[in-house]
């Protein structure tokens, strides 16, 4: 599968808008925090939808 640079820019822009962020680097921070919080959850039962690292 190949994605053009324009397609990737569009996806990144939409992620920024949906998460209310201004910088691409914040996407990484939010993703990292989301994975860490899901891993630390002791009351979670079943699939959280967040991939385990």
Backbone atoms as SQL, in Angstrom:
CREATE TABLE atoms (id INTEGER PRIMARY KEY, chain TEXT, resi INTEGER, resn TEXT, atom TEXT, x REAL, y REAL, z REAL);
INSERT INTO atoms VALUES
  (1, 'A', 1, 'UNK', 'N', 0.846, -1.171, 0.000),
  (2, 'A', 1, 'UNK', 'CA', 0.000, 0.000, 0.000),
  (3, 'A', 1, 'UNK', 'C', 0.893, 1.236, 0.000),
  (4, 'A', 2, 'UNK', 'N', 0.591, 2.153, -0.863),
  (5, 'A', 2, 'UNK', 'CA', 1.353, 3.399, -0.942),
  (6, 'A', 2, 'UNK', 'C', 0.433, 4.575, -0.656),
  (7, 'A', 3, 'UNK', 'N', 0.916, 5.479, 0.162),
  (8, 'A', 3, 'UNK', 'CA', 0.175, 6.696, 0.474),
  (9, 'A', 3, 'UNK', 'C', 1.008, 7.888, 0.040),
  (10, 'A', 4, 'UNK', 'N', 0.372, 8.810, -0.647),
  (11, 'A', 4, 'UNK', 'CA', 1.103, 9.982, -1.111),
  (12, 'A', 4, 'UNK', 'C', 1.402, 10.917, 0.063),
  (13, 'A', 5, 'UNK', 'N', 2.335, 11.813, -0.159),
  (14, 'A', 5, 'UNK', 'CA', 2.688, 12.782, 0.872),
  (15, 'A', 5, 'UNK', 'C', 1.480, 13.640, 1.229),
  (16, 'A', 6, 'UNK', 'N', 0.697, 14.011, 0.218),
  (17, 'A', 6, 'UNK', 'CA', -0.501, 14.817, 0.452),
  (18, 'A', 6, 'UNK', 'C', -1.520, 14.103, 1.318),
  (19, 'A', 7, 'UNK', 'N', -1.676, 12.790, 1.093),
  (20, 'A', 7, 'UNK', 'CA', -2.607, 11.999, 1.898),
  (21, 'A', 7, 'UNK', 'C', -2.155, 11.955, 3.341),
  (22, 'A', 8, 'UNK', 'N', -0.869, 11.759, 3.547),
  (23, 'A', 8, 'UNK', 'CA', -0.341, 11.717, 4.912),
  (24, 'A', 8, 'UNK', 'C', -0.495, 13.059, 5.613),
  (25, 'A', 9, 'UNK', 'N', -0.252, 14.139, 4.887),
  (26, 'A', 9, 'UNK', 'CA', -0.425, 15.470, 5.476),
  (27, 'A', 9, 'UNK', 'C', -1.881, 15.687, 5.899),
  (28, 'A', 10, 'UNK', 'N', -2.808, 15.222, 5.057),
  (29, 'A', 10, 'UNK', 'CA', -4.226, 15.344, 5.380),
  (30, 'A', 10, 'UNK', 'C', -4.569, 14.559, 6.632),
  (31, 'A', 11, 'UNK', 'N', -4.089, 13.323, 6.718),
  (32, 'A', 11, 'UNK', 'CA', -4.370, 12.497, 7.894),
  (33, 'A', 11, 'UNK', 'C', -3.810, 13.138, 9.162),
  (34, 'A', 12, 'UNK', 'N', -2.578, 13.619, 9.101),
  (35, 'A', 12, 'UNK', 'CA', -1.952, 14.246, 10.266),
  (36, 'A', 12, 'UNK', 'C', -2.729, 15.507, 10.659),
  (37, 'A', 13, 'UNK', 'N', -3.107, 16.297, 9.682),
  (38, 'A', 13, 'UNK', 'CA', -3.868, 17.519, 9.969),
  (39, 'A', 13, 'UNK', 'C', -5.182, 17.202, 10.659),
  (40, 'A', 14, 'UNK', 'N', -5.867, 16.173, 10.196),
  (41, 'A', 14, 'UNK', 'CA', -7.159, 15.803, 10.791),
  (42, 'A', 14, 'UNK', 'C', -6.986, 15.252, 12.205),
  (43, 'A', 15, 'UNK', 'N', -5.914, 14.517, 12.433),
  (44, 'A', 15, 'UNK', 'CA', -5.637, 14.021, 13.785),
  (45, 'A', 15, 'UNK', 'C', -5.395, 15.204, 14.722),
  (46, 'A', 16, 'UNK', 'N', -4.607, 16.173, 14.266),
  (47, 'A', 16, 'UNK', 'CA', -4.335, 17.361, 15.080),
  (48, 'A', 16, 'UNK', 'C', -5.627, 18.084, 15.445),
  (49, 'A', 17, 'UNK', 'N', -6.511, 18.258, 14.468),
  (50, 'A', 17, 'UNK', 'CA', -7.774, 18.958, 14.717),
  (51, 'A', 17, 'UNK', 'C', -8.639, 18.167, 15.698),
  (52, 'A', 18, 'UNK', 'N', -8.779, 16.863, 15.467),
  (53, 'A', 18, 'UNK', 'CA', -9.639, 16.044, 16.327),
  (54, 'A', 18, 'UNK', 'C', -9.151, 16.001, 17.773),
  (55, 'A', 19, 'UNK', 'N', -7.838, 16.027, 17.964),
  (56, 'A', 19, 'UNK', 'CA', -7.285, 15.973, 19.311),
  (57, 'A', 19, 'UNK', 'C', -7.048, 17.363, 19.908),
  (58, 'A', 20, 'UNK', 'N', -7.294, 18.396, 19.119),
  (59, 'A', 20, 'UNK', 'CA', -7.104, 19.758, 19.602),
  (60, 'A', 20, 'UNK', 'C', -5.644, 20.101, 19.846),
  (61, 'A', 21, 'UNK', 'N', -4.768, 19.581, 18.998),
  (62, 'A', 21, 'UNK', 'CA', -3.330, 19.793, 19.159),
  (63, 'A', 21, 'UNK', 'C', -2.811, 20.749, 18.100),
  (64, 'A', 22, 'UNK', 'N', -1.626, 21.305, 18.345),
  (65, 'A', 22, 'UNK', 'CA', -1.013, 22.232, 17.388),
  (66, 'A', 22, 'UNK', 'C', 0.248, 21.683, 16.747),
  (67, 'A', 23, 'UNK', 'N', 0.892, 20.714, 17.392),
  (68, 'A', 23, 'UNK', 'CA', 2.175, 20.209, 16.894),
  (69, 'A', 23, 'UNK', 'C', 2.111, 18.705, 16.684),
  (70, 'A', 24, 'UNK', 'N', 2.794, 18.242, 15.640),
  (71, 'A', 24, 'UNK', 'CA', 2.827, 16.804, 15.351),
  (72, 'A', 24, 'UNK', 'C', 3.461, 16.013, 16.485),
  (73, 'A', 25, 'UNK', 'N', 4.426, 16.594, 17.155),
  (74, 'A', 25, 'UNK', 'CA', 5.102, 15.893, 18.245),
  (75, 'A', 25, 'UNK', 'C', 4.128, 15.566, 19.376),
  (76, 'A', 26, 'UNK', 'N', 3.111, 16.393, 19.583),
  (77, 'A', 26, 'UNK', 'CA', 2.118, 16.137, 20.630),
  (78, 'A', 26, 'UNK', 'C', 1.311, 14.886, 20.329),
  (79, 'A', 27, 'UNK', 'N', 1.132, 14.542, 19.037),
  (80, 'A', 27, 'UNK', 'CA', 0.415, 13.319, 18.679),
  (81, 'A', 27, 'UNK', 'C', 1.135, 12.126, 19.297),
  (82, 'A', 28, 'UNK', 'N', 2.453, 12.122, 19.214),
  (83, 'A', 28, 'UNK', 'CA', 3.249, 11.024, 19.761),
  (84, 'A', 28, 'UNK', 'C', 3.091, 10.971, 21.277),
  (85, 'A', 29, 'UNK', 'N', 3.126, 12.122, 21.928),
  (86, 'A', 29, 'UNK', 'CA', 2.989, 12.178, 23.383),
  (87, 'A', 29, 'UNK', 'C', 1.616, 11.655, 23.802),
  (88, 'A', 30, 'UNK', 'N', 0.566, 12.096, 23.127),
  (89, 'A', 30, 'UNK', 'CA', -0.789, 11.648, 23.464),
  (90, 'A', 30, 'UNK', 'C', -0.924, 10.144, 23.239),
  (91, 'A', 31, 'UNK', 'N', -0.389, 9.642, 22.136),
  (92, 'A', 31, 'UNK', 'CA', -0.456, 8.209, 21.854),
  (93, 'A', 31, 'UNK', 'C', 0.285, 7.419, 22.924),
  (94, 'A', 32, 'UNK', 'N', 1.451, 7.888, 23.312),
  (95, 'A', 32, 'UNK', 'CA', 2.243, 7.214, 24.338),
  (96, 'A', 32, 'UNK', 'C', 1.504, 7.203, 25.675),
  (97, 'A', 33, 'UNK', 'N', 0.916, 8.332, 26.052),
  (98, 'A', 33, 'UNK', 'CA', 0.174, 8.417, 27.306),
  (99, 'A', 33, 'UNK', 'C', -1.054, 7.508, 27.277),
  (100, 'A', 34, 'UNK', 'N', -1.694, 7.408, 26.131),
  (101, 'A', 34, 'UNK', 'CA', -2.884, 6.564, 26.004),
  (102, 'A', 34, 'UNK', 'C', -2.521, 5.103, 26.196),
  (103, 'A', 35, 'UNK', 'N', -1.441, 4.666, 25.586),
  (104, 'A', 35, 'UNK', 'CA', -1.001, 3.273, 25.722),
  (105, 'A', 35, 'UNK', 'C', -0.589, 2.997, 27.155),
  (106, 'A', 36, 'UNK', 'N', 0.158, 3.911, 27.757),
  (107, 'A', 36, 'UNK', 'CA', 0.606, 3.713, 29.133),
  (108, 'A', 36, 'UNK', 'C', -0.569, 3.659, 30.101),
  (109, 'A', 37, 'UNK', 'N', -1.559, 4.516, 29.919),
  (110, 'A', 37, 'UNK', 'CA', -2.699, 4.511, 30.839),
  (111, 'A', 37, 'UNK', 'C', -3.515, 3.240, 30.678),
  (112, 'A', 38, 'UNK', 'N', -3.613, 2.710, 29.472),
  (113, 'A', 38, 'UNK', 'CA', -4.342, 1.459, 29.251),
  (114, 'A', 38, 'UNK', 'C', -3.594, 0.290, 29.882),
  (115, 'A', 39, 'UNK', 'N', -2.276, 0.311, 29.825),
  (116, 'A', 39, 'UNK', 'CA', -1.482, -0.763, 30.411),
  (117, 'A', 39, 'UNK', 'C', -1.535, -0.721, 31.938),
  (118, 'A', 40, 'UNK', 'N', -1.684, 0.452, 32.529),
  (119, 'A', 40, 'UNK', 'CA', -1.676, 0.593, 33.974),
  (120, 'A', 40, 'UNK', 'C', -3.049, 0.324, 34.584),
  (121, 'A', 41, 'UNK', 'N', -4.088, 0.237, 33.765),
  (122, 'A', 41, 'UNK', 'CA', -5.444, 0.022, 34.251),
  (123, 'A', 41, 'UNK', 'C', -5.579, -1.388, 34.811),
  (124, 'A', 42, 'UNK', 'N', -5.920, -1.484, 36.096),
  (125, 'A', 42, 'UNK', 'CA', -6.056, -2.804, 36.723),
  (126, 'A', 42, 'UNK', 'C', -7.496, -3.299, 36.678),
  (127, 'A', 43, 'UNK', 'N', -8.442, -2.395, 36.422),
  (128, 'A', 43, 'UNK', 'CA', -9.843, -2.782, 36.386),
  (129, 'A', 43, 'UNK', 'C', -10.338, -3.103, 34.974),
  (130, 'A', 44, 'UNK', 'N', -9.459, -3.019, 33.987),
  (131, 'A', 44, 'UNK', 'CA', -9.862, -3.262, 32.608),
  (132, 'A', 44, 'UNK', 'C', -10.186, -4.739, 32.402),
  (133, 'A', 45, 'UNK', 'N', -11.317, -4.983, 31.816),
  (134, 'A', 45, 'UNK', 'CA', -11.666, -6.367, 31.463),
  (135, 'A', 45, 'UNK', 'C', -11.899, -6.409, 29.964),
  (136, 'A', 46, 'UNK', 'N', -11.326, -7.399, 29.314),
  (137, 'A', 46, 'UNK', 'CA', -11.500, -7.521, 27.876),
  (138, 'A', 46, 'UNK', 'C', -10.570, -6.622, 27.097),
  (139, 'A', 47, 'UNK', 'N', -10.901, -6.438, 25.853),
  (140, 'A', 47, 'UNK', 'CA', -10.066, -5.672, 24.929),
  (141, 'A', 47, 'UNK', 'C', -10.299, -4.183, 25.110),
  (142, 'A', 48, 'UNK', 'N', -9.227, -3.429, 25.323),
  (143, 'A', 48, 'UNK', 'CA', -9.350, -1.977, 25.470),
  (144, 'A', 48, 'UNK', 'C', -9.284, -1.275, 24.127),
  (145, 'A', 49, 'UNK', 'N', -8.907, -2.011, 23.074),
  (146, 'A', 49, 'UNK', 'CA', -8.763, -1.412, 21.761),
  (147, 'A', 49, 'UNK', 'C', -7.430, -0.728, 21.583),
  (148, 'A', 50, 'UNK', 'N', -6.595, -0.759, 22.604),
  (149, 'A', 50, 'UNK', 'CA', -5.278, -0.136, 22.534),
  (150, 'A', 50, 'UNK', 'C', -4.247, -1.241, 22.434),
  (151, 'A', 51, 'UNK', 'N', -3.407, -1.206, 21.384),
  (152, 'A', 51, 'UNK', 'CA', -2.406, -2.263, 21.240),
  (153, 'A', 51, 'UNK', 'C', -1.384, -2.234, 22.370),
  (154, 'A', 52, 'UNK', 'N', -1.028, -3.375, 22.838),
  (155, 'A', 52, 'UNK', 'CA', -0.001, -3.503, 23.885),
  (156, 'A', 52, 'UNK', 'C', 1.372, -3.410, 23.261),
  (157, 'A', 53, 'UNK', 'N', 2.291, -2.761, 23.959),
  (158, 'A', 53, 'UNK', 'CA', 3.674, -2.619, 23.469),
  (159, 'A', 53, 'UNK', 'C', 4.533, -3.682, 24.095);
